[in-house]
């Protein structure tokens, strides 16, 4: 079986994902809580409603900021 991957960069680290994966699928695979993060895709903040409409290309850059509550 010949599977094609994209190499993207998440918080500066190389990550291989299937070519047809959406940003939402990658975040779920990495076990992020979608309601507790801010995601930047190639220097643009992505609204949570756009995660499943954003598909990744080779060398895309993803930055993920986790929101932590507390006192």
PDB file of N, CA, C and O in Angstrom, chain B, residues numbered from 101:
ATOM      1  N   UNK B 101       0.840  -1.173   0.000  1.00  0.00           N
ATOM      2  CA  UNK B 101       0.000   0.000   0.000  1.00  0.00           C
ATOM      3  C   UNK B 101       0.887   1.238   0.000  1.00  0.00           C
ATOM      4  O   UNK B 101       1.799   1.352   0.818  1.00  0.00           O
ATOM      5  N   UNK B 102       0.624   2.153  -0.904  1.00  0.00           N
ATOM      6  CA  UNK B 102       1.406   3.369  -1.030  1.00  0.00           C
ATOM      7  C   UNK B 102       0.600   4.543  -0.463  1.00  0.00           C
ATOM      8  O   UNK B 102      -0.357   4.999  -1.090  1.00  0.00           O
ATOM      9  N   UNK B 103       0.983   5.027   0.709  1.00  0.00           N
ATOM     10  CA  UNK B 103       0.282   6.121   1.357  1.00  0.00           C
ATOM     11  C   UNK B 103       1.133   7.377   1.236  1.00  0.00           C
ATOM     12  O   UNK B 103       2.343   7.345   1.458  1.00  0.00           O
ATOM     13  N   UNK B 104       0.487   8.478   0.884  1.00  0.00           N
ATOM     14  CA  UNK B 104       1.198   9.735   0.732  1.00  0.00           C
ATOM     15  C   UNK B 104       0.954  10.606   1.952  1.00  0.00           C
ATOM     16  O   UNK B 104      -0.173  10.710   2.437  1.00  0.00           O
ATOM     17  N   UNK B 105       2.009  11.227   2.442  1.00  0.00           N
ATOM     18  CA  UNK B 105       1.951  12.062   3.628  1.00  0.00           C
ATOM     19  C   UNK B 105       2.360  13.494   3.304  1.00  0.00           C
ATOM     20  O   UNK B 105       3.102  13.748   2.355  1.00  0.00           O
ATOM     21  N   UNK B 106       1.860  14.416   4.111  1.00  0.00           N
ATOM     22  CA  UNK B 106       2.349  15.790   4.146  1.00  0.00           C
ATOM     23  C   UNK B 106       3.239  15.912   5.369  1.00  0.00           C
ATOM     24  O   UNK B 106       2.926  15.358   6.423  1.00  0.00           O
ATOM     25  N   UNK B 107       4.329  16.620   5.240  1.00  0.00           N
ATOM     26  CA  UNK B 107       5.106  16.987   6.413  1.00  0.00           C
ATOM     27  C   UNK B 107       4.749  18.421   6.731  1.00  0.00           C
ATOM     28  O   UNK B 107       4.992  19.329   5.935  1.00  0.00           O
ATOM     29  N   UNK B 108       4.163  18.617   7.915  1.00  0.00           N
ATOM     30  CA  UNK B 108       3.808  19.946   8.388  1.00  0.00           C
ATOM     31  C   UNK B 108       4.630  20.216   9.643  1.00  0.00           C
ATOM     32  O   UNK B 108       5.334  19.331  10.129  1.00  0.00           O
ATOM     33  N   UNK B 109       4.541  21.422  10.161  1.00  0.00           N
ATOM     34  CA  UNK B 109       5.283  21.778  11.365  1.00  0.00           C
ATOM     35  C   UNK B 109       4.295  22.252  12.422  1.00  0.00           C
ATOM     36  O   UNK B 109       3.550  23.208  12.205  1.00  0.00           O
ATOM     37  N   UNK B 110       4.298  21.580  13.560  1.00  0.00           N
ATOM     38  CA  UNK B 110       3.419  21.929  14.667  1.00  0.00           C
ATOM     39  C   UNK B 110       4.291  22.415  15.818  1.00  0.00           C
ATOM     40  O   UNK B 110       5.102  21.667  16.365  1.00  0.00           O
ATOM     41  N   UNK B 111       4.108  23.680  16.171  1.00  0.00           N
ATOM     42  CA  UNK B 111       4.938  24.322  17.201  1.00  0.00           C
ATOM     43  C   UNK B 111       6.428  24.077  16.924  1.00  0.00           C
ATOM     44  O   UNK B 111       7.212  23.817  17.837  1.00  0.00           O
ATOM     45  N   UNK B 112       6.789  24.165  15.656  1.00  0.00           N
ATOM     46  CA  UNK B 112       8.182  24.049  15.242  1.00  0.00           C
ATOM     47  C   UNK B 112       8.694  22.640  15.018  1.00  0.00           C
ATOM     48  O   UNK B 112       9.825  22.467  14.564  1.00  0.00           O
ATOM     49  N   UNK B 113       7.892  21.625  15.325  1.00  0.00           N
ATOM     50  CA  UNK B 113       8.320  20.236  15.180  1.00  0.00           C
ATOM     51  C   UNK B 113       7.692  19.612  13.937  1.00  0.00           C
ATOM     52  O   UNK B 113       6.500  19.783  13.683  1.00  0.00           O
ATOM     53  N   UNK B 114       8.498  18.893  13.169  1.00  0.00           N
ATOM     54  CA  UNK B 114       7.988  18.220  11.971  1.00  0.00           C
ATOM     55  C   UNK B 114       7.000  17.134  12.379  1.00  0.00           C
ATOM     56  O   UNK B 114       7.207  16.422  13.361  1.00  0.00           O
ATOM     57  N   UNK B 115       5.919  17.020  11.603  1.00  0.00           N
ATOM     58  CA  UNK B 115       4.868  16.033  11.863  1.00  0.00           C
ATOM     59  C   UNK B 115       4.347  15.561  10.519  1.00  0.00           C
ATOM     60  O   UNK B 115       4.040  16.372   9.645  1.00  0.00           O
ATOM     61  N   UNK B 116       4.246  14.239  10.351  1.00  0.00           N
ATOM     62  CA  UNK B 116       3.704  13.670   9.117  1.00  0.00           C
ATOM     63  C   UNK B 116       2.239  13.330   9.321  1.00  0.00           C
ATOM     64  O   UNK B 116       1.866  12.699  10.310  1.00  0.00           O
ATOM     65  N   UNK B 117       1.406  13.760   8.365  1.00  0.00           N
ATOM     66  CA  UNK B 117      -0.022  13.427   8.415  1.00  0.00           C
ATOM     67  C   UNK B 117      -0.458  13.018   7.015  1.00  0.00           C
ATOM     68  O   UNK B 117       0.200  13.337   6.024  1.00  0.00           O
ATOM     69  N   UNK B 118      -1.578  12.305   6.951  1.00  0.00           N
ATOM     70  CA  UNK B 118      -2.115  11.927   5.651  1.00  0.00           C
ATOM     71  C   UNK B 118      -2.479  13.180   4.853  1.00  0.00           C
ATOM     72  O   UNK B 118      -2.864  14.195   5.433  1.00  0.00           O
ATOM     73  N   UNK B 119      -2.360  13.111   3.547  1.00  0.00           N
ATOM     74  CA  UNK B 119      -2.581  14.288   2.711  1.00  0.00           C
ATOM     75  C   UNK B 119      -4.009  14.805   2.760  1.00  0.00           C
ATOM     76  O   UNK B 119      -4.247  15.976   2.466  1.00  0.00           O
ATOM     77  N   UNK B 120      -4.951  13.968   3.119  1.00  0.00           N
ATOM     78  CA  UNK B 120      -6.357  14.369   3.102  1.00  0.00           C
ATOM     79  C   UNK B 120      -6.882  14.795   4.473  1.00  0.00           C
ATOM     80  O   UNK B 120      -8.083  15.021   4.614  1.00  0.00           O
ATOM     81  N   UNK B 121      -6.027  14.910   5.479  1.00  0.00           N
ATOM     82  CA  UNK B 121      -6.481  15.251   6.829  1.00  0.00           C
ATOM     83  C   UNK B 121      -6.760  16.743   6.957  1.00  0.00           C
ATOM     84  O   UNK B 121      -6.034  17.582   6.424  1.00  0.00           O
ATOM     85  N   UNK B 122      -7.833  17.045   7.679  1.00  0.00           N
ATOM     86  CA  UNK B 122      -8.129  18.438   7.998  1.00  0.00           C
ATOM     87  C   UNK B 122      -7.360  18.827   9.265  1.00  0.00           C
ATOM     88  O   UNK B 122      -6.849  17.968   9.983  1.00  0.00           O
ATOM     89  N   UNK B 123      -7.291  20.105   9.517  1.00  0.00           N
ATOM     90  CA  UNK B 123      -6.638  20.593  10.722  1.00  0.00           C
ATOM     91  C   UNK B 123      -7.347  20.035  11.966  1.00  0.00           C
ATOM     92  O   UNK B 123      -6.692  19.669  12.941  1.00  0.00           O
ATOM     93  N   UNK B 124      -8.654  19.972  11.931  1.00  0.00           N
ATOM     94  CA  UNK B 124      -9.419  19.427  13.057  1.00  0.00           C
ATOM     95  C   UNK B 124      -9.050  17.967  13.317  1.00  0.00           C
ATOM     96  O   UNK B 124      -8.884  17.569  14.470  1.00  0.00           O
ATOM     97  N   UNK B 125      -8.920  17.171  12.265  1.00  0.00           N
ATOM     98  CA  UNK B 125      -8.563  15.759  12.422  1.00  0.00           C
ATOM     99  C   UNK B 125      -7.176  15.603  13.041  1.00  0.00           C
ATOM    100  O   UNK B 125      -6.966  14.722  13.875  1.00  0.00           O
ATOM    101  N   UNK B 126      -6.236  16.446  12.641  1.00  0.00           N
ATOM    102  CA  UNK B 126      -4.889  16.390  13.210  1.00  0.00           C
ATOM    103  C   UNK B 126      -4.934  16.734  14.696  1.00  0.00           C
ATOM    104  O   UNK B 126      -4.304  16.058  15.509  1.00  0.00           O
ATOM    105  N   UNK B 127      -5.676  17.783  15.055  1.00  0.00           N
ATOM    106  CA  UNK B 127      -5.760  18.197  16.452  1.00  0.00           C
ATOM    107  C   UNK B 127      -6.424  17.123  17.317  1.00  0.00           C
ATOM    108  O   UNK B 127      -5.997  16.884  18.446  1.00  0.00           O
ATOM    109  N   UNK B 128      -7.447  16.489  16.801  1.00  0.00           N
ATOM    110  CA  UNK B 128      -8.105  15.398  17.529  1.00  0.00           C
ATOM    111  C   UNK B 128      -7.152  14.211  17.673  1.00  0.00           C
ATOM    112  O   UNK B 128      -7.072  13.601  18.739  1.00  0.00           O
ATOM    113  N   UNK B 129      -6.436  13.889  16.605  1.00  0.00           N
ATOM    114  CA  UNK B 129      -5.459  12.802  16.654  1.00  0.00           C
ATOM    115  C   UNK B 129      -4.414  13.065  17.740  1.00  0.00           C
ATOM    116  O   UNK B 129      -3.991  12.145  18.441  1.00  0.00           O
ATOM    117  N   UNK B 130      -4.003  14.329  17.874  1.00  0.00           N
ATOM    118  CA  UNK B 130      -3.003  14.703  18.878  1.00  0.00           C
ATOM    119  C   UNK B 130      -3.615  14.918  20.265  1.00  0.00           C
ATOM    120  O   UNK B 130      -2.922  15.314  21.202  1.00  0.00           O
ATOM    121  N   UNK B 131      -4.916  14.653  20.387  1.00  0.00           N
ATOM    122  CA  UNK B 131      -5.654  14.693  21.648  1.00  0.00           C
ATOM    123  C   UNK B 131      -5.717  16.079  22.284  1.00  0.00           C
ATOM    124  O   UNK B 131      -5.643  16.205  23.506  1.00  0.00           O
ATOM    125  N   UNK B 132      -5.855  17.120  21.460  1.00  0.00           N
ATOM    126  CA  UNK B 132      -6.078  18.463  21.979  1.00  0.00           C
ATOM    127  C   UNK B 132      -7.557  18.649  22.279  1.00  0.00           C
ATOM    128  O   UNK B 132      -8.408  18.142  21.547  1.00  0.00           O
ATOM    129  N   UNK B 133      -7.868  19.363  23.337  1.00  0.00           N
ATOM    130  CA  UNK B 133      -9.238  19.755  23.666  1.00  0.00           C
ATOM    131  C   UNK B 133      -9.539  21.002  22.836  1.00  0.00           C
ATOM    132  O   UNK B 133      -9.008  22.077  23.118  1.00  0.00           O
ATOM    133  N   UNK B 134     -10.378  20.867  21.826  1.00  0.00           N
ATOM    134  CA  UNK B 134     -10.593  21.931  20.843  1.00  0.00           C
ATOM    135  C   UNK B 134     -11.147  23.212  21.452  1.00  0.00           C
ATOM    136  O   UNK B 134     -10.919  24.294  20.911  1.00  0.00           O
ATOM    137  N   UNK B 135     -11.865  23.114  22.558  1.00  0.00           N
ATOM    138  CA  UNK B 135     -12.423  24.310  23.180  1.00  0.00           C
ATOM    139  C   UNK B 135     -11.435  25.029  24.082  1.00  0.00           C
ATOM    140  O   UNK B 135     -11.764  26.067  24.657  1.00  0.00           O
ATOM    141  N   UNK B 136     -10.219  24.488  24.215  1.00  0.00           N
ATOM    142  CA  UNK B 136      -9.230  25.072  25.119  1.00  0.00           C
ATOM    143  C   UNK B 136      -7.938  25.467  24.421  1.00  0.00           C
ATOM    144  O   UNK B 136      -6.897  25.604  25.064  1.00  0.00           O
ATOM    145  N   UNK B 137      -8.003  25.650  23.105  1.00  0.00           N
ATOM    146  CA  UNK B 137      -6.791  26.016  22.363  1.00  0.00           C
ATOM    147  C   UNK B 137      -7.079  27.161  21.403  1.00  0.00           C
ATOM    148  O   UNK B 137      -8.222  27.421  21.027  1.00  0.00           O
ATOM    149  N   UNK B 138      -6.005  27.831  21.025  1.00  0.00           N
ATOM    150  CA  UNK B 138      -6.027  28.808  19.934  1.00  0.00           C
ATOM    151  C   UNK B 138      -5.077  28.256  18.889  1.00  0.00           C
ATOM    152  O   UNK B 138      -3.961  27.849  19.212  1.00  0.00           O
ATOM    153  N   UNK B 139      -5.519  28.239  17.626  1.00  0.00           N
ATOM    154  CA  UNK B 139      -4.723  27.643  16.557  1.00  0.00           C
ATOM    155  C   UNK B 139      -4.387  28.690  15.510  1.00  0.00           C
ATOM    156  O   UNK B 139      -5.252  29.426  15.036  1.00  0.00           O
ATOM    157  N   UNK B 140      -3.107  28.736  15.162  1.00  0.00           N
ATOM    158  CA  UNK B 140      -2.629  29.604  14.091  1.00  0.00           C
ATOM    159  C   UNK B 140      -2.143  28.714  12.953  1.00  0.00           C
ATOM    160  O   UNK B 140      -1.337  27.808  13.164  1.00  0.00           O
ATOM    161  N   UNK B 141      -2.636  28.977  11.753  1.00  0.00           N
ATOM    162  CA  UNK B 141      -2.252  28.219  10.556  1.00  0.00           C
ATOM    163  C   UNK B 141      -1.613  29.188   9.582  1.00  0.00           C
ATOM    164  O   UNK B 141      -2.278  30.082   9.059  1.00  0.00           O
ATOM    165  N   UNK B 142      -0.321  29.012   9.336  1.00  0.00           N
ATOM    166  CA  UNK B 142       0.428  29.901   8.437  1.00  0.00           C
ATOM    167  C   UNK B 142       0.186  31.380   8.772  1.00  0.00           C
ATOM    168  O   UNK B 142      -0.138  32.186   7.900  1.00  0.00           O
ATOM    169  N   UNK B 143       0.351  31.709  10.052  1.00  0.00           N
ATOM    170  CA  UNK B 143       0.253  33.084  10.578  1.00  0.00           C
ATOM    171  C   UNK B 143      -1.159  33.649  10.618  1.00  0.00           C
ATOM    172  O   UNK B 143      -1.322  34.856  10.791  1.00  0.00           O
ATOM    173  N   UNK B 144      -2.182  32.820  10.464  1.00  0.00           N
ATOM    174  CA  UNK B 144      -3.578  33.262  10.558  1.00  0.00           C
ATOM    175  C   UNK B 144      -4.282  32.485  11.650  1.00  0.00           C
ATOM    176  O   UNK B 144      -4.221  31.256  11.687  1.00  0.00           O
ATOM    177  N   UNK B 145      -4.959  33.211  12.551  1.00  0.00           N
ATOM    178  CA  UNK B 145      -5.750  32.555  13.592  1.00  0.00           C
ATOM    179  C   UNK B 145      -6.951  31.880  12.930  1.00  0.00           C
ATOM    180  O   UNK B 145      -7.641  32.487  12.111  1.00  0.00           O
ATOM    181  N   UNK B 146      -7.191  30.628  13.289  1.00  0.00           N
ATOM    182  CA  UNK B 146      -8.289  29.857  12.710  1.00  0.00           C
ATOM    183  C   UNK B 146      -9.407  29.726  13.749  1.00  0.00           C
ATOM    184  O   UNK B 146      -9.181  29.237  14.856  1.00  0.00           O
ATOM    185  N   UNK B 147     -10.603  30.164  13.385  1.00  0.00           N
ATOM    186  CA  UNK B 147     -11.761  30.022  14.269  1.00  0.00           C
ATOM    187  C   UNK B 147     -12.129  28.543  14.362  1.00  0.00           C
ATOM    188  O   UNK B 147     -11.961  27.793  13.401  1.00  0.00           O
ATOM    189  N   UNK B 148     -12.623  28.137  15.506  1.00  0.00           N
ATOM    190  CA  UNK B 148     -12.952  26.727  15.739  1.00  0.00           C
ATOM    191  C   UNK B 148     -13.903  26.168  14.678  1.00  0.00           C
ATOM    192  O   UNK B 148     -13.835  24.981  14.358  1.00  0.00           O
ATOM    193  N   UNK B 149     -14.789  27.007  14.128  1.00  0.00           N
ATOM    194  CA  UNK B 149     -15.732  26.531  13.107  1.00  0.00           C
ATOM    195  C   UNK B 149     -15.060  26.286  11.767  1.00  0.00           C
ATOM    196  O   UNK B 149     -15.663  25.677  10.883  1.00  0.00           O
ATOM    197  N   UNK B 150     -13.833  26.742  11.596  1.00  0.00           N
ATOM    198  CA  UNK B 150     -13.109  26.577  10.337  1.00  0.00           C
ATOM    199  C   UNK B 150     -12.100  25.429  10.365  1.00  0.00           C
ATOM    200  O   UNK B 150     -11.488  25.118   9.344  1.00  0.00           O
ATOM    201  N   UNK B 151     -11.925  24.800  11.524  1.00  0.00           N
ATOM    202  CA  UNK B 151     -10.917  23.746  11.642  1.00  0.00           C
ATOM    203  C   UNK B 151     -11.165  22.582  10.695  1.00  0.00           C
ATOM    204  O   UNK B 151     -10.224  22.048  10.108  1.00  0.00           O
ATOM    205  N   UNK B 152     -12.427  22.183  10.543  1.00  0.00           N
ATOM    206  CA  UNK B 152     -12.724  21.040   9.668  1.00  0.00           C
ATOM    207  C   UNK B 152     -12.747  21.409   8.195  1.00  0.00           C
ATOM    208  O   UNK B 152     -12.850  20.530   7.339  1.00  0.00           O
ATOM    209  N   UNK B 153     -12.653  22.698   7.887  1.00  0.00           N
ATOM    210  CA  UNK B 153     -12.623  23.167   6.491  1.00  0.00           C
ATOM    211  C   UNK B 153     -11.213  23.531   6.047  1.00  0.00           C
ATOM    212  O   UNK B 153     -10.991  23.887   4.890  1.00  0.00           O
ATOM    213  N   UNK B 154     -10.264  23.441   6.973  1.00  0.00           N
ATOM    214  CA  UNK B 154      -8.879  23.795   6.689  1.00  0.00           C
ATOM    215  C   UNK B 154      -8.085  22.524   6.444  1.00  0.00           C
ATOM    216  O   UNK B 154      -7.887  21.724   7.358  1.00  0.00           O
ATOM    217  N   UNK B 155      -7.629  22.338   5.210  1.00  0.00           N
ATOM    218  CA  UNK B 155      -6.846  21.162   4.856  1.00  0.00           C
ATOM    219  C   UNK B 155      -5.387  21.550   4.718  1.00  0.00           C
ATOM    220  O   UNK B 155      -5.062  22.653   4.278  1.00  0.00           O
ATOM    221  N   UNK B 156      -4.521  20.640   5.093  1.00  0.00           N
ATOM    222  CA  UNK B 156      -3.106  20.940   5.218  1.00  0.00           C
ATOM    223  C   UNK B 156      -2.328  20.614   3.957  1.00  0.00           C
ATOM    224  O   UNK B 156      -2.625  19.658   3.240  1.00  0.00           O
ATOM    225  N   UNK B 157      -1.322  21.442   3.710  1.00  0.00           N
ATOM    226  CA  UNK B 157      -0.419  21.261   2.582  1.00  0.00           C
ATOM    227  C   UNK B 157       0.995  21.062   3.116  1.00  0.00           C
ATOM    228  O   UNK B 157       1.280  21.429   4.256  1.00  0.00           O
ATOM    229  N   UNK B 158       1.877  20.492   2.316  1.00  0.00           N
ATOM    230  CA  UNK B 158       3.259  20.303   2.783  1.00  0.00           C
ATOM    231  C   UNK B 158       3.873  21.629   3.245  1.00  0.00           C
ATOM    232  O   UNK B 158       3.682  22.677   2.629  1.00  0.00           O
ATOM    233  N   UNK B 159       4.609  21.543   4.340  1.00  0.00           N
ATOM    234  CA  UNK B 159       5.343  22.661   4.948  1.00  0.00           C
ATOM    235  C   UNK B 159       4.457  23.701   5.621  1.00  0.00           C
ATOM    236  O   UNK B 159       4.950  24.764   5.999  1.00  0.00           O
ATOM    237  N   UNK B 160       3.146  23.422   5.782  1.00  0.00           N
ATOM    238  CA  UNK B 160       2.296  24.336   6.546  1.00  0.00           C
ATOM    239  C   UNK B 160       2.822  24.436   7.966  1.00  0.00           C
ATOM    240  O   UNK B 160       3.400  23.491   8.503  1.00  0.00           O
ATOM    241  N   UNK B 161       2.609  25.612   8.567  1.00  0.00           N
ATOM    242  CA  UNK B 161       3.062  25.851   9.936  1.00  0.00           C
ATOM    243  C   UNK B 161       1.846  26.051  10.827  1.00  0.00           C
ATOM    244  O   UNK B 161       1.006  26.916  10.579  1.00  0.00           O
ATOM    245  N   UNK B 162       1.773  25.230  11.875  1.00  0.00           N
ATOM    246  CA  UNK B 162       0.685  25.275  12.840  1.00  0.00           C
ATOM    247  C   UNK B 162       1.277  25.639  14.195  1.00  0.00           C
ATOM    248  O   UNK B 162       2.245  25.025  14.644  1.00  0.00           O
ATOM    249  N   UNK B 163       0.697  26.630  14.833  1.00  0.00           N
ATOM    250  CA  UNK B 163       1.071  26.977  16.208  1.00  0.00           C
ATOM    251  C   UNK B 163      -0.167  26.764  17.061  1.00  0.00           C
ATOM    252  O   UNK B 163      -1.257  27.215  16.708  1.00  0.00           O
ATOM    253  N   UNK B 164      -0.002  26.080  18.179  1.00  0.00           N
ATOM    254  CA  UNK B 164      -1.119  25.773  19.059  1.00  0.00           C
ATOM    255  C   UNK B 164      -0.806  26.344  20.438  1.00  0.00           C
ATOM    256  O   UNK B 164       0.241  26.068  21.025  1.00  0.00           O
ATOM    257  N   UNK B 165      -1.732  27.138  20.931  1.00  0.00           N
ATOM    258  CA  UNK B 165      -1.600  27.703  22.272  1.00  0.00           C
ATOM    259  C   UNK B 165      -2.718  27.109  23.116  1.00  0.00           C
ATOM    260  O   UNK B 165      -3.892  27.194  22.758  1.00  0.00           O
ATOM    261  N   UNK B 166      -2.342  26.506  24.239  1.00  0.00           N
ATOM    262  CA  UNK B 166      -3.308  25.901  25.140  1.00  0.00           C
ATOM    263  C   UNK B 166      -3.711  26.925  26.195  1.00  0.00           C
ATOM    264  O   UNK B 166      -2.857  27.553  26.822  1.00  0.00           O
ATOM    265  N   UNK B 167      -5.002  27.084  26.384  1.00  0.00           N
ATOM    266  CA  UNK B 167      -5.532  28.001  27.379  1.00  0.00           C
ATOM    267  C   UNK B 167      -5.667  27.246  28.696  1.00  0.00           C
ATOM    268  O   UNK B 167      -6.299  26.191  28.755  1.00  0.00           O
ATOM    269  N   UNK B 168      -5.072  27.793  29.747  1.00  0.00           N
ATOM    270  CA  UNK B 168      -5.103  27.148  31.046  1.00  0.00           C
ATOM    271  C   UNK B 168      -5.762  28.109  32.040  1.00  0.00           C
ATOM    272  O   UNK B 168      -5.381  29.275  32.143  1.00  0.00           O
ATOM    273  N   UNK B 169      -6.736  27.605  32.752  1.00  0.00           N
ATOM    274  CA  UNK B 169      -7.388  28.424  33.775  1.00  0.00           C
ATOM    275  C   UNK B 169      -6.805  28.144  35.133  1.00  0.00           C
ATOM    276  O   UNK B 169      -6.123  27.139  35.334  1.00  0.00           O
ATOM    277  N   UNK B 170      -7.065  29.005  36.035  1.00  0.00           N
ATOM    278  CA  UNK B 170      -6.583  28.781  37.391  1.00  0.00           C
ATOM    279  C   UNK B 170      -6.517  30.092  38.151  1.00  0.00           C
ATOM    280  O   UNK B 170      -6.908  31.145  37.646  1.00  0.00           O
ATOM    281  N   UNK B 171      -6.034  30.010  39.331  1.00  0.00           N
ATOM    282  CA  UNK B 171      -5.987  31.223  40.151  1.00  0.00           C
ATOM    283  C   UNK B 171      -4.741  31.332  40.949  1.00  0.00           C
ATOM    284  O   UNK B 171      -4.562  32.302  41.686  1.00  0.00           O
TER     285      UNK B 171
END
